[in-house]
Amino acid sequence: MLQAGSAVQKVWIRHGDRAWDLQVVLEVDQASLRFLAFAMEQPVLRLTWDGNAEQRWSSQDVPEDFDPELILEDLILIRAHATQLQRELPSGWQLLDRTDRRELLHRGRVRTRIQMRGETYLIEHPQWGMHVEVVERVLEAVP
């Protein structure tokens, strides 16, 4: 679903009265997807998926209810081609893709809303009251 390559993003997350400021590295190749997040230059989250199994690690500083898959899903919604995403969605889900925004709907209700402004993506998860801002810093194709 994602093209091979690597990206470094600055990610700000607001959820209620909590906030996180992360540096995220996402690497994709033919064999796997690797996601690594840093806070204050220390690794705090790691997720690796090889197409069959997932391996995950988080530091003790990460709240138990914080799921790194939420960030990864947001990054996939930003980076993947809309037609591929639409084909992969289960029944009842729909992706609306416009020039400056995307909306992921489940049974007609917005689950994720993404506003695209250059290299900045403003993401809202209305059902959780969660807001995410992603700024893409580096993007390279892997040969």
N, C-alpha and C positions, 0 to 999 in steps of 0.2 A: 504494500500500500504506500509506503514511503520510499522515495528515491534514496539510493546509497549516498551517503555524505555525512558531514558532521556540522553541528551548529552549537554555538554558545549563546545562551540567552540570559538576560537579567529578568528575574521573575519576582514581582511583588504580589503578595496574596493578602487580602483582607477578608476575615470571616468573623463577624460580630465584633468583639473588642480585641481580637487577636490579629496580629500582622506578622508576616514573614518576609524577609528580603533574601532571595536566593540567587546564586549563580548556577545555571543548569547547563550541563553538557549532554547533548544527545548525539549518539553515533549510530548509524545504520549501515550495515553491509549485507552481503548475501547470506551470511550465516546467523546474524543476530542483531538485536537492537539493544543498545546500552544507554542507560539514563543515570546520571550522577549529579547530585545537587550538593552545593556547598553553602554554608552560612558562616560569615566571618572567617572565610578562607579554610574552614574545616569541613570535611565530608560529613554530611548528615543523612543522605538518602542514596541508595543504589538499587537499581532494578535492571536485571538482564533477562531478556527473553530470546530463546533460540527457535521459536516457532512451535515448540512442543512443551517446554517447561519454563517456568519463571523462577528466578532466584531474586530474593529481596533482602535488603539489610537497611536498618535505620539506627541512628545513634540514640542513646538514651535521652537526649535533649528534645527529640521529636515527640510531640503529643501522641498518645495512643490512638486517638481518633483521626489523625491526619494520614491520608492515604496517598502515597506517591503516584498511584495510578491516575488520580484526578489530574495532576499536572501533566502527566504523560498523555492522557486523553486530550487535554487542551492543546498540547503541542502537535498531536496528530491532526486534530481538527484544523489547526492553522496551516500545517505543512502539506497534507495529503491533497491530491487532486479530487475535486468535488465528485466527478463521475465515479471514481474508484470508491470513495467513501459511500456514496449512495448505494452502490452495488453490494457493499459489505454490511450494510445496516440490516438488522433483523426486522421482521414484520412489525408494523406499527410505528417505526421510526422513519423520519424524513429529514433531509438536509436541504435547506433553502440557501442558495449561493448567489450572492449579488457582488457587484464590483467592489464595494467597500464594507461588506459584512456577510456573515454566515449565521444561520440559526439552525440549531438541532432541535427537532420537535419529536415528542412522543405522544402519539394519539392526539395530535393537534395542539398540544401545550408546549410552549418554549421551555426547553431544559437548559440550553446553552445558547448565549448570544455573543457573537464576536464582532466588534467594530475594528476595522483595519484602517490604520492611519500611517502610511509609509511602512517603516520597520517596527511600529508599535501596534500591539494588539490589545484591545480592552475587552476582557471576557467577563461575562456575568452569568452566574448560575442562580436564577431567581428562586428555585425551590429550596436552596440552602442559604440564601442571602450572602453568597460568596462572590467576591470580585477579584479578578486576577489581571495584572498588567504584565505583558511580555514584551521585552525589547530585544530584538535580534541583533547580535553584535557581529558574529562571524558565521559565514556559511561557505563551505567548501565542498566540491564534488570529490568523491574518492574514486580514483581511477580503477 
